[in-house]
Amino acid sequence: MIRKSIWLALLIILSMPIFSQAQNNDPVIYKDWTFLGESKTHIDVEYRVVKCNGVNQIHFFVFNESPDAREIRFEIEVTNNSTSQKLLKEVVFTADKAAMHRAECASDVLLDKLKINVPENFNPSDLTLKITFKS
């Protein structure tokens, strides 16, 4: 009985690093979903700032309220408030009619266009985003 207890304790101790590593794959959310803007063509955009697998990213949620599929173009200006550095990125994405598209850490590669990697020298907890719709 003592041997079984020792083996069980040893198994639990040895498996702890595996469980803690699995928990580290959960995203760290610096800023949860926040409304960014709506275009004149009825495209809503929200964003969040997260860390996925060790990489700081901005994810976008796009809602095409239109009854037609359309190409969406917008420019994002990301400001690192700590240093006033700016990053400009253009996002081009084709949205299905009356559909919602949301980037997640583990989302399909088709949604990678709705992700921006945050530069390493930017503070992910202190960013300001500005959107300019191009279409």
PECOR-V179568 format. One line per field, one symbol per residue. phi: phi as a letter, one per 40 degrees, with the letter a starting at -180 (. if undefined). Layout:
phi->???
This chain:
phi->.ccccccccccccccdccccccccccccbcacdbcbibcccgbcbbaabbbbfgbcabbbbbbccccbcacbbabbbbbcccbgcbbbbcbbacbccfbbbbcbdbcdccccccbbccdccccccbbbbbbbcba
